[in-house]
Amino acid sequence: QVAWTAAEHAEVGRLNSEFLASRESSELRAETLQMGYSLRRLLHELDDFAVPPAFDALPEVGFPVGWALAADVWKIPVVDSLTAYLWAWCENQVMAALKAVPLGQAAGQRMLLFLGGRVPGVVQQALALPEEHWSNFAPGLALASSNHETQYSRLFRS
């Protein structure tokens, strides 16, 4: 979001490329590209949203880059934007768990309450990290995703 605010379009492109290259499997890469594509379409359809040419110049858009642009254009503070992004991610993970495992709605709400209480601290930690410490290193996720994308029968389309 900071790069969009500063109109550092080359930096936006670099960050987008690095994020896409860091996806753990083709399935996870396809997921963020589909979400980025859908968000780009939505932003174009909004009457009060001025899509900058630099956004359309990106051949592929990862969802976080589109999210950051929307937050920048709507002047949403970085802390609030990141908090909303993380909350949405947590909610999505809990909903997936509820569909995959018979936990029940009350358990889902307890999980969200637990996770939501930690989001502000995670946001502060994330914002304090210098870029050389940014990472999405999750070898277990990489292995599970690589296996999932070749399974015959799957619960979710990523």
N, C-alpha and C positions, 0 to 999 in steps of 0.2 A: 504494500500500500504506500509506503514511503517513497518508493521509486516512481509510482504513478503521480503522487503529489508533487514531486520534484521534476516531473516531466522527463525523467531519465529513461527514455524508451529503450535504449540499448541495454540498460540494466534490467529492465522488465523482461526483455527478450532473453537475456542470459539466465535470469532466475527461472523463467518458464522452461527453458531448455534443460537446465540442471534438474529441475523437479521432474520433468518427464523422463529424463535419463535415469533417474534414481528409483523409478517405480520397480517393484520387486518382480513383477511378472508381466507378461503381455496382457493378461486379464486386468490387472490393476491399472496398467497404462491405458488400456481401452476405456476403463471406467472413468478415469479423470478426464480423458479426451471427450467422451460422450457428455459428461456433465458440463465441461467447458463449452462445448459446442451448443448445448441447450441453453446455457446461461447467456452466451453471446447472442443467440437468436432472441431470447427474451428481452435482453437489454435493447436490441434494435427495435423491438416492437413497442417499447415504452415511449409515450409521447414526450415526456419531460426529461429523457435521458439522452445526452449528447455523447454518442460513441466516438471516441477519438480515433483518427485514422491509424494511429500506432497499434491499436487493439486489433483492428481488421488486418493489419499488415502481418500479424503473427499467423503463420501457416497452420499451426495447431495451438490450441489454448488449453492449458491445464486449469481445472476448476479453481484452484487458489488464486490464479492470476485474474480470472474474471471476477471472483469475489472481491479481491483487493481493489479492482477498478470500480466496481459498484460502490464500495465503501468510500473510496476517494471522491467520486462524483457526488455522492450524497452527503459528503462531509461528516461521515461517521468517524469518531475518534478511533485511533488504532487499537486502543485497549478494548473498546466496546466491540469493534469489528472482530478481533481475535477471540474475545469471549463468546460472541455469537457463533463463530465458526466452530470453536471447540464444543460448545453446547450442542450444536447440530450434529457434530460427529458422534458425541456421546449418545445422544438420543437415537441416532441411526444404529449404533452398535447394540444398544439395549433392545431396540425393536427387532433386529436380526436375531438376537439371542432368544427373545420371546417366541419367535416363529420356529426356531430350530429346536428348542428345548421346552418342555411343558413346565414353565416356571410360574405362570400366572401373572395377571396384571399388577397385583399388589407387590410382588417381588420386583417387577419392572420399575414400579414407582420408587421402591426402596433403593434400587440400583441408581436411578437417576438422581435421587436425593443425595446419595453418597457421592456420586461422581460430580454432580453440580456444585457441591460444597467445596470441591477441590479445584474447580476450573479457575477461579480468580488467582490462586497461588501459582498454578501452572502458567497462566498468562504472564504473570510478573516474571517468572523464571525464564520463559521463552523470550520475552522482550529484553532481558538482561544479557542473553547469550550473544557473544560476537559470532559473526557468520562462520568462522572456521570451526565452530562447535555445533553448527546446525547439523542435524542428522535425522534420518528416519530408519536407522539401522534396526531391523527386526528380522533376524534370520529365521525364526519360527514362522513368521508371516510369509516370508519368501518361499519356504518349503511347502507350507500349507497351500498357498496360492498356486504354486507351480503344479502341485498334485491336483488341486481343485479344477483347474482349467482343462485337465485331460480326463476328468471323470465322465463316465457315461451318463449317469443320472445326477442332477444337481438341484438343490433347493432354490438357489438364488441366481439370477443373472446379475453379474457384477457390472 
